[in-house]
Amino acid sequence: MSNMPSDIEIYIKSVGPEAIKTWLQTCTSSLEIKDFTPKRQSYWATFRDQPQAFEILVLNKVNANFSSIWFNTKITPWADDKDCAQQAFQHFRSTVRCVISGWQEGDAPDQWLNIDTDGENTIDWF
């Protein structure tokens, strides 16, 4: 039996918060942006996947040119971080990264899955 992730987080290269918002709107029945911070181009949002609703955080350029999307739940349209990252790559066709094993409390997130036009591989990042 595989461990269910406690949350999902992915990093997307060279994609800003507006484009991320547009993608997220295609993944859910309702996306409500709140607490937008213009200086950082970041926001909290409520992501509704019927009948569930949960908070997400989008941060612009958290590491070099990567934006972060953090889903504060284990109940999402995706099975795990990798599934979410693969879908994001298919949409954006830009490099997407996530923790290779689906991070759990106590894990050392040294190994990352990197998805780009060359395929999927494991990298050390951060």
C-alpha positions as CSV (number, residue, x, y, z in Angstrom):
1,M,0.0,0.0,0.0
2,S,1.5,3.4,-1.0
3,N,1.6,6.3,1.3
4,M,-0.9,9.0,0.6
5,P,0.8,12.4,0.4
6,S,-0.3,14.9,3.1
7,D,-0.1,17.7,0.5
8,I,1.1,18.3,-3.0
9,E,3.7,20.8,-4.1
10,I,5.2,21.4,-7.5
11,Y,7.6,24.0,-9.0
12,I,7.2,25.3,-12.5
13,K,9.9,27.1,-14.4
14,S,9.3,30.4,-16.2
15,V,5.5,30.5,-15.6
16,G,4.0,33.4,-13.7
17,P,1.0,33.5,-11.3
18,E,-1.5,34.6,-14.0
19,A,-0.7,31.6,-16.2
20,I,-0.8,29.3,-13.2
21,K,-4.3,30.7,-12.3
22,T,-5.5,30.0,-15.8
23,W,-4.3,26.4,-15.6
24,L,-5.8,25.9,-12.2
25,Q,-9.1,27.1,-13.4
26,T,-9.1,24.2,-16.0
27,C,-8.5,21.7,-13.1
28,T,-11.3,22.7,-10.8
29,S,-15.0,23.7,-10.7
30,S,-14.1,26.9,-8.8
31,L,-11.0,28.9,-8.0
32,E,-11.3,31.9,-5.8
33,I,-8.2,34.1,-5.5
34,K,-7.6,35.9,-2.2
35,D,-4.8,37.6,-0.4
36,F,-3.0,38.6,-3.7
37,T,0.3,40.3,-3.0
38,P,1.2,42.4,-6.0
39,K,4.8,43.0,-5.0
40,R,5.6,39.3,-4.9
41,Q,3.0,38.3,-7.5
42,S,1.8,35.6,-5.0
43,Y,-1.6,34.6,-3.8
44,W,-3.7,32.3,-1.6
45,A,-6.7,30.7,-3.3
46,T,-9.6,28.4,-2.5
47,F,-9.5,25.5,-4.9
48,R,-12.9,23.6,-5.1
49,D,-12.9,20.1,-6.4
50,Q,-16.5,19.1,-5.8
51,P,-17.5,18.6,-3.1
52,Q,-14.1,19.3,-1.5
53,A,-12.6,22.8,-1.1
54,F,-9.0,23.5,0.1
55,E,-6.4,26.2,0.2
56,I,-3.6,26.6,-2.2
57,L,-0.6,28.9,-2.2
58,V,1.1,30.2,-5.4
59,L,4.5,31.9,-4.9
60,N,6.3,33.5,-7.8
61,K,10.0,32.9,-8.3
62,V,10.7,31.1,-5.1
63,N,13.9,29.5,-6.4
64,A,15.6,31.2,-9.4
65,N,12.9,31.3,-12.0
66,F,10.6,28.6,-10.5
67,S,7.1,29.4,-9.2
68,S,5.7,27.1,-6.4
69,I,2.2,25.7,-6.2
70,W,1.3,24.2,-2.8
71,F,-2.0,22.3,-2.3
72,N,-2.7,22.2,1.4
73,T,-4.5,18.8,1.3
74,K,-4.1,15.2,0.3
75,I,-7.5,15.4,-1.5
76,T,-6.8,16.7,-4.9
77,P,-7.5,15.8,-8.5
78,W,-4.0,14.2,-8.6
79,A,-2.9,11.0,-6.9
80,D,0.4,12.6,-5.8
81,D,3.1,15.2,-6.6
82,K,4.3,13.4,-9.6
83,D,0.8,13.1,-11.2
84,C,0.3,16.8,-10.6
85,A,3.7,17.7,-12.0
86,Q,3.1,15.6,-15.1
87,Q,-0.2,17.3,-15.8
88,A,1.4,20.7,-15.3
89,F,4.2,19.9,-17.7
90,Q,1.7,18.7,-20.4
91,H,-0.1,22.0,-20.0
92,F,2.8,24.4,-19.9
93,R,5.6,22.5,-21.7
94,S,8.0,24.1,-19.3
95,T,10.2,22.3,-16.7
96,V,8.3,21.1,-13.6
97,R,9.9,19.7,-10.5
98,C,8.5,17.9,-7.4
99,V,9.9,15.8,-4.5
100,I,10.6,12.4,-6.0
101,S,8.8,10.3,-3.4
102,G,5.9,12.6,-2.4
103,W,7.3,14.3,0.7
104,Q,6.2,13.0,4.1
105,E,6.9,14.5,7.5
106,G,10.5,13.6,8.4
107,D,11.7,13.1,4.8
108,A,14.9,14.8,3.6
109,P,13.7,16.2,0.3
110,D,17.1,15.9,-1.5
111,Q,15.9,13.9,-4.6
112,W,13.7,15.7,-7.0
113,L,11.8,14.6,-10.1
114,N,12.6,16.9,-13.0
115,I,10.2,16.8,-16.0
116,D,11.2,18.6,-19.1
117,T,11.3,18.1,-22.9
118,D,14.0,15.5,-22.5
119,G,11.8,13.4,-20.3
120,E,11.8,12.6,-16.5
121,N,14.9,12.2,-14.4
122,T,16.0,12.5,-10.8
123,I,18.1,15.5,-9.7
124,D,19.6,17.1,-6.6
125,W,18.0,20.5,-6.1
126,F,18.1,23.3,-3.5
